[in-house]
Amino acid sequence: MPGDGETMGPAMSTDTASAPGSDDTAAPPRGPVTSASYSITVRLTADGDPASIGRIATAVGSAGGAVTAIDVVDSRSDGLTVDVTCSAADASHSEEMVEALRTVPGVKVRKVSDRTFLLHLGGKLEVASKVPMKTRDDLSMAYTPGVARVCMALADHPEDVRRLTIKGNTVAVVTDGSAVLGLGNIGPGAAMPVMEGKAVLFKRFADIDAWPICLDTQDVDEIVRTVELIAPGFGGINLEDIAAPRCFEIEARLREKLDIPVFHDDQHGTAIVALAALKNALRVVDKQLPDVKIVVAGGGAAGTAIVNLLLKAGAGQVLVWDREGILSPDDDRLTGAKLELARRTNPGAVRGELPDALDGADVFIGVSAGNILAVEDLARMAPRAVVFPMANPTPEVDPVRARQYAAVVASGRSDMPNQINNVLAFPGVFRGLLDARATEITDGMLLAAAEALAAVVKDDQLNANYIIPSVFDPEVTHAVAAAVADQARHEPGATAKVREDLG
């Protein structure tokens, strides 16, 4: 799940960059910041000393952890059995907390459970029936013989499949496992938990039934053909965690072949949320999109999509930096998508490294890798700068220190204000596409989604620490879905024709 910018290592392409709001390869910074994703429950036995519970909590705190619950499992005259739930900064930090508990006098560690692994036992999805199956009548209508009437009707009127089957509310989350979060090319099986999580988010935020499709191939032709063959059962295709540049070709070919929308969330979900956040950030600093200089770090999937949408929205000056330096059309090393990106953004053939690109820049957007930029380099930017270091969990530059030089800072991290997270976009986008029975997704729909997301933040709410709404704001999905559906219905040929009557 805005991804939910992908990440790359220094001097590496953003082909493996992760979507904002997702986790990444780099270990989170050690310190006081703890996370539920590294939470554990430790079962202890403690002696009858009333001070034992206090010593337990103190031990966790002394190790830098955060106690979130202490539950008494069993109480006897000679002592207690206690479950202590606590959050850590990373896996090794969890081990440190357990070791600290082992040293508490009168306390014995019995069992340690990783809550994240427990949550994944048996997977995160299930199939549930929407219809009762209690009587012979139920059986005869839902299955044979009654279902045959519906099948024959669909054979005569294929346009009704969206209304009489799950197709109208179902999305395939398709991956080849080649660029999973920031973990890289870990394969389809290891990618499954991420795709399941994406499906959970679809259901939670947009009531869409999504299903993970993890393909055991990284051949473009095989992926395209496989998705083409399964497409009749889905109302939309969400491509996920497929490495660039392969993802560009797969998306383009599927869009050409299929009569349902194809959306690569790592690209377009990231772009929608980044544009929405930037629109509001520019309102805070009283600047206009056509007038500002924008620097994008990362020329892979996410960076390319962000640049494309920025230009469609009216951005006037954009430079892109990647491992080759500032992407320039006269650079013989550039080919394919990067060369095209250079031609569209840097007609003056400016050369240099990332700090050079920042000279006089109003906006920095990072979808690259952690710690590639010294915070002091931000001093080269224009006054009242906007800085979006979105690599996760380690941003391109420290967001806290960046506030010394920037008027507005946003990142992909959930523990800081202004989290740029793809879950703000993709559920609403697909809800709108499905509601409109869209056959494609266009730049106009992406722009409509960004405009609607930005507008969720009202004038009296907008400030430097609140330029993008919370992922749990109930208005987000509704606003994005309505805007996308409306745009789809107003674009000629973008929606499927349906009959007004059934039967």
Residue, then its C-alpha position, 0 to 999 in steps of 0.5 A: m500500500p502511496g503508495d501505499g516513492e520507491t527507494m534506491g541506494p545512492a548512485m542507483s536508479t529509482d527503479t526500486a523506489s518505494a511508494p510513499g507511506s510504504d516501508d523500505t530496505a533501510a533500517p529506521p533510525r534508532g532513537p525514541v521513535t517506536s512503531a507498532s510494526y515492531s511491536i511484541t508481546v512478552r509473556l512473563t512470570a513475576d514473583g509476588d513482589p507488588a513492585s514487580i510490575g513497575r520494574i517490568a515497565t521500567a526495564v522496557g523504558s530503559a531499553g528505549g521501548a514503549v509499553t502499550a499494555i500490561d495484561v494479567v493472564d493469571s494471578r496466584s498468591d505466589g506471583l503473576t503471569v503477565d503479557v507485556t505489549c511494547s513497541a520498538a524501533d526495529a527488530s534488534h531493538s525488540e531483542e534488546m527490550v526482551e534482554a532487558l526484561r530477562t535481567v529484572p529480578g524475580v521475573k522470568v521470560r516465558k514466550v515472545s510473540d511478534r504481533t506483526f507475524l501473528l497478524h499475518l498467520g493464515g493471510k489477511l484475506e478471506v472470501a465471504s458470500k453476499v447471499p444466503m445459502k440456507t435453503r434449497d431455494d437459495l441454492s437453486m437461485a445462486y447456483t444450478p439451475g437458476v444461475a444458467r439463466v443469468c449465464m445465458a443472458l450475459a452471453d447475449h448481453p456481455e455489457d451486463v457482466r459489470r452489473l451481474t457479477i463481481k466484475g463491477n466491484t473487483v480489482a486485480v492487484v498484480t505484481d511480479g515481485s520485482a520491486v517490492l516496497g524497497l526490498g527489491n526483487i524478492g519474487p511473487g511468494a514473498a510479495m504476497p503479504v504486500m499485495e494482501g495488504k493492498a487488498v485490505l486497504f481497498k476494502r477498508f477505504a473504498d469497499i472494493d473487493a481486490w485480490p492479489i495476483c502474484l505472477d511467477t514471471q518477469d517476462v513482459d510478454e508473459i505478464v501482459r498476456t496473463v493479465e489479458l487472460i484474467a481481465p474478464g473477471f475484474g473491473g480494474i487492474n492495479l499494477e504493483d511493485i513492478a520494476a522500471p522500466r519494465c513497468f512502463e511497457i507493461e502498463a502501456r500495452l495493457r492499457e491498449k489491449l484492455d477495456i478496463p482501467v489499468f493503474h500503476d499505483d507506484q507511479h500514478g498514486t504517488a503522483i496524485v498525492a504529491l501533486a495534491a500536497l504541493k498545491n496546498a503547500l504552494r498556497v501556504v507559501d503564496k507561490q504559483l505552480p507555473d512560476v516555481k522551480i521544481v527539483v525531483a530526485g529520482g527518475g524511475a517509476a514514481g519520479t517519472a509519473i510525478v513529473n508527467l503530472l506536474l507538467k500536465a498541471g501546469a508546472g513551468q520549470v522542472l529538473v530531474w536528478d538521478r544517478e547520472g546527475i541532472l538528467s540532460p538531453d545531451d547526455d549520451r548515457l541516457t536512453g529510453a524513458k530517462l532520455e525522454l524525461a530529460r527532453r521534457t524537463n531540461p531543454g537548456a541542458v543544465r548539468g550538475e549534481l543534486p545540490d546544483a539543481l537546488d540553486g534557486a529552487d522553490v520545491f524539492i520532491g524526493v522519490s529516491a533514497g535515504n540520506i542522499l542530500a545534506v540538510e545544509d544544501l537546502a540553504r541553496m533553495a529560494p526563500r519559503a521553500v517546499v521540501f518533500p523528502m518521500a523515501n521511506p523509512t529514511p528520507e533523502v534529507d532529515p525532515v526535522r532538520a529540513r525545517q530550518y531551511a524550508a517553510v513546508v516539509a512533507s514526507g512519507r513517514s507516519d510519525m511526522p506531519n504531512q504524510i504523503n501516502n498512496v492510500l489517500a489516492f488509489p482507493g478513491v480513484f478505483r471507487g470512481l472508476l468502478d462507479a463510472r464503469a470506466t474503460e480507461i484512466t486518463d491524465g484528466m482523471l488523475l488531475a481531477a483526483a489530485e484537485a479533489l484530494a487537495a480540496v479536502v483541506k479547507d482554507d481554515q485548516l490549511n497550514a504548514n503542518y497540515i497540507i494533506p488530509s489524514v488517510f482516515d479522513p472519511e471525506v477523502t475517498h468520497a471526494v476523490a471517487a466523485a471527482v474521478a467518476d465525474q471526469a470519466r463520464h465527461e470524457p468521450g468513450a471513457t465509460a462502458k455503455v450499459r442497458e437500462d433494463l435487465g432480463 
